[in-house]
């Protein structure tokens, strides 16, 4: 029986946008995954406080991932609460499947600053998607660790995506349009709940 292949895509998803889903779907297809789990963070330790509550971010993720049968939502980081560290999430995963941690090139350059990053590399295969302005080259420390483990990076073949949640929040706060940036159902949800507006972020 073939070993199950599971992708893991963590993030703030504040809000989830089309590039997130494109990256997830590309990983499913390129890595021949049985499923990919979207992992919304509770409190990412390397970024500013989140603008939307966990409840809203989960609701938007459900809308954005509907219609993609191999995408699911793993709420373990939100349920655990507190500062979100990837290694804590990986230690809770059930043994058996091969796990692929999907990241952007910007996170690749920063990975060696993550808590217990050497153990992260031991526990998962790393799959990297392009990000504008970032090279798809592993830092020296990560490269050496991969060599010791006889592992290599898995490169995702999607083109660089010029899209970020920061820019989307800025546009929403200014009342600018988000056509082509958000799933229409997510855009409707944001409008209905008046998210990301000046002084009404929650």
C-alpha positions as CSV (number, residue, x, y, z in Angstrom):
1,X,0.0,0.0,0.0
2,X,1.4,3.4,-1.0
3,X,2.4,5.8,1.8
4,X,0.0,8.8,2.0
5,X,1.5,12.1,0.9
6,X,0.1,15.1,2.8
7,X,1.0,18.8,2.1
8,X,1.0,21.4,4.8
9,X,0.6,25.1,4.0
10,X,0.7,27.3,7.0
11,X,0.0,31.0,7.1
12,X,-1.9,33.9,8.7
13,X,-4.5,33.9,5.9
14,X,-5.4,37.4,6.9
15,X,-7.1,37.3,4.5
16,X,-6.8,34.2,2.3
17,X,-6.3,35.2,-1.3
18,X,-6.1,33.7,-4.7
19,X,-2.3,33.2,-4.6
20,X,-2.7,31.0,-1.5
21,X,-5.1,28.7,-3.3
22,X,-3.0,28.7,-6.4
23,X,0.1,27.7,-4.4
24,X,-1.9,24.9,-2.6
25,X,-3.3,23.5,-5.8
26,X,0.0,23.6,-7.6
27,X,1.6,21.7,-4.7
28,X,-1.2,19.1,-4.8
29,X,-0.6,18.5,-8.5
30,X,3.3,18.9,-8.6
31,X,3.9,16.7,-5.6
32,X,1.1,14.2,-6.3
33,X,-0.4,14.8,-2.8
34,X,-3.3,12.9,-1.5
35,X,-4.4,16.0,0.4
36,X,-3.1,19.4,1.4
37,X,-4.0,20.9,4.8
38,X,-4.2,24.7,5.2
39,X,-2.9,25.6,8.7
40,X,-4.1,29.0,9.9
41,X,-1.8,30.3,12.6
42,X,-3.0,31.4,16.0
43,X,-0.4,34.1,16.7
44,X,2.6,34.1,14.3
45,X,5.6,35.1,16.3
46,X,7.5,36.8,13.4
47,X,4.9,39.2,12.3
48,X,2.6,42.0,13.5
49,X,-0.7,41.2,15.3
50,X,-3.4,39.7,13.1
51,X,-6.1,42.0,11.8
52,X,-9.0,39.5,11.7
53,X,-10.0,37.1,14.4
54,X,-9.5,33.4,14.1
55,X,-13.2,32.9,13.5
56,X,-13.2,35.2,10.5
57,X,-10.0,33.8,9.1
58,X,-11.4,30.2,9.3
59,X,-14.7,31.2,7.7
60,X,-12.8,32.8,4.8
61,X,-10.6,29.8,4.4
62,X,-13.7,27.5,4.2
63,X,-15.1,29.7,1.5
64,X,-11.9,29.9,-0.5
65,X,-11.2,26.2,-0.4
66,X,-14.7,25.1,-1.2
67,X,-14.7,23.2,-4.5
68,X,-11.1,21.9,-4.1
69,X,-11.6,18.3,-2.9
70,X,-8.0,17.8,-1.9
71,X,-7.8,20.9,0.3
72,X,-8.8,20.7,3.9
73,X,-8.3,23.0,7.0
74,X,-6.3,21.9,10.0
75,X,-7.2,24.1,13.0
76,X,-4.6,22.6,15.4
77,X,-2.6,25.9,15.7
78,X,-5.7,28.0,16.5
79,X,-6.9,25.3,19.0
80,X,-3.5,25.2,20.6
81,X,-3.4,29.0,20.9
82,X,-0.5,31.1,22.0
83,X,2.5,31.9,19.8
84,X,2.6,29.7,16.7
85,X,5.7,27.6,16.2
86,X,5.9,25.2,13.2
87,X,7.8,22.6,15.2
88,X,5.0,22.3,17.7
89,X,2.5,21.6,14.9
90,X,4.8,19.0,13.3
91,X,5.3,17.2,16.6
92,X,1.5,16.7,16.9
93,X,1.1,15.1,13.5
94,X,0.3,11.4,13.4
95,X,3.1,9.2,12.1
96,X,2.8,7.3,8.9
97,X,2.4,9.8,6.0
98,X,5.1,11.7,4.2
99,X,4.6,15.4,5.0
100,X,5.5,18.2,2.6
101,X,5.8,21.6,4.2
102,X,5.0,24.2,1.5
103,X,6.6,27.6,1.8
104,X,7.4,30.6,-0.4
105,X,10.9,31.6,-1.3
106,X,10.8,34.5,1.2
107,X,10.2,31.9,4.0
108,X,13.0,29.7,2.6
109,X,15.5,32.5,3.2
110,X,14.2,32.9,6.8
111,X,13.7,29.3,7.7
112,X,16.9,28.9,9.7
113,X,15.6,31.5,12.2
114,X,12.6,29.3,13.0
115,X,12.5,27.4,16.4
116,X,14.2,24.0,16.1
117,X,14.5,24.4,12.4
118,X,16.9,21.4,12.1
119,X,14.2,19.2,13.5
120,X,11.6,20.7,11.1
121,X,13.9,19.6,8.2
122,X,14.1,16.1,9.6
123,X,10.4,15.7,9.9
124,X,9.2,17.0,6.5
125,X,10.0,17.4,2.9
126,X,10.4,21.1,2.0
127,X,8.5,22.3,-1.1
128,X,9.2,25.9,-2.2
129,X,7.2,28.2,-4.5
130,X,8.6,31.3,-6.1
131,X,8.0,34.8,-4.6
132,X,8.8,38.1,-6.3
133,X,12.3,39.3,-5.3
134,X,13.4,36.1,-3.6
135,X,15.9,33.6,-5.0
136,X,15.1,29.9,-4.9
137,X,18.4,29.1,-3.2
138,X,18.6,27.5,0.3
139,X,20.8,29.4,2.8
140,X,24.1,27.6,3.5
141,X,23.0,26.2,6.9
142,X,19.9,24.7,5.4
143,X,21.8,23.4,2.4
144,X,24.2,21.6,4.7
145,X,21.4,20.2,6.8
146,X,19.7,18.8,3.7
147,X,22.9,17.2,2.5
148,X,23.4,15.5,5.8
149,X,19.8,14.1,5.7
150,X,20.2,13.1,2.0
151,X,17.2,15.3,1.2
152,X,16.6,18.0,-1.4
153,X,14.3,20.9,-1.9
154,X,11.1,20.3,-4.0
155,X,10.6,23.3,-6.3
156,X,7.1,24.2,-7.4
157,X,6.8,25.3,-11.0
158,X,4.2,28.1,-10.6
159,X,5.3,31.6,-11.8
160,X,6.1,34.3,-9.2
161,X,2.8,35.7,-7.8
162,X,2.7,39.5,-7.2
163,X,0.1,39.4,-4.5
164,X,0.2,39.7,-0.7
165,X,-2.3,39.9,2.1
166,X,-0.6,43.1,3.3
167,X,-1.4,44.8,0.0
168,X,-4.9,43.5,0.1
169,X,-5.5,44.9,3.6
170,X,-4.1,48.2,2.5
171,X,-6.5,48.3,-0.5
172,X,-9.5,47.3,1.6
173,X,-8.7,50.0,4.2
174,X,-8.5,52.6,1.4
175,X,-11.8,51.4,-0.2
176,X,-10.0,50.2,-3.3
177,X,-11.1,47.2,-5.4
178,X,-9.9,43.7,-4.9
179,X,-10.9,42.1,-8.3
180,X,-8.6,39.3,-9.2
181,X,-7.1,39.2,-5.7
182,X,-9.8,37.4,-3.7
183,X,-12.3,34.7,-4.2
184,X,-15.6,36.5,-4.8
185,X,-17.1,34.7,-1.8
186,X,-14.3,35.9,0.4
187,X,-14.7,39.5,-0.9
188,X,-18.4,39.3,-0.1
189,X,-17.7,38.0,3.4
190,X,-15.2,40.8,4.1
191,X,-17.7,43.4,2.9
192,X,-20.5,41.9,4.9
193,X,-18.5,41.8,8.1
194,X,-16.8,45.1,7.5
195,X,-13.3,43.6,7.9
196,X,-10.1,45.5,7.3
197,X,-11.6,48.9,7.3
198,X,-10.0,51.9,9.1
199,X,-10.5,51.5,12.9
200,X,-12.8,48.5,12.4
201,X,-10.3,45.7,11.7
202,X,-12.0,43.1,13.9
